[in-house]
Amino acid sequence: WQKRFFLLEDFTLYYWEQEKFCYANKEASGLLPVGSFDAIKQPDISCKKGPVFELTTEHLGKGKKIILASETVEAMQEWMKHIDNINFNRAATIIISTVEELQKRNINVEGIFRISGEKSAVDSLKRQYDISEKPNLSQTSNIHTLTGVFKLALRCMQEPLLTFKLYERFVRIYTEKESAQVNSTIRVINFLPHRNIVHIGLCFLCGKRF
């Protein structure tokens, strides 16, 4: 194990070999694009220095991962919470920016969300978001590339906006009478985490013209 000092800023995790450099605006020893991490969990690994958690990301290559240890359980949980929030906000950023760009265009396109965009173009856009870049979506001519990165952002979330816990309750709404569905939906939405409700509202406002 090697001791490192970390700073979490925007969608990036910077690290230094010495604590004094972390606070002296010295160039970081390295950085990790946290926005691209697809999983955060506690692996079955022991460390005398403290509790361990694991980060995996496609940018490291298939099967590769980063193992981190913190000094206390509380510190580990705090780090995991903040990284999860960044992942969540990154997905929301992708969703909102792509919808705003779609609104500027002719959206009367057959299969706008059904037809897949070119995989390499979709992955390239997502990669720019992952490393904290803000791609110029107006330069993306293929509308299915935009909807493709929109759908990919949703699929890459650790937990969907409607959450696994409430999934069955949302499904059951469709078995109710149509007159009762709106009120039932509102009741279930109120059980969602606050951040999910905020982002669902933002997506609805951005996409109300679809």
Secondary structure by P-SEA (a helix, b strand, c coil): cbbbbbbbcccbbbbbccaaaaaaccccccccccccccccccccccccccbbbbbbbccccccbbbbbbcccaaaaaaaaaaaaaaaaaaaaaaaaaaaaaaaaccccccccccccccaaaaaaaaaaaaacccccccccccaaaaaaaaaaaaaacccccccccaaaaaaacccccccaaaaaaaaaaaaccaaaaaaaaaaaaacccc
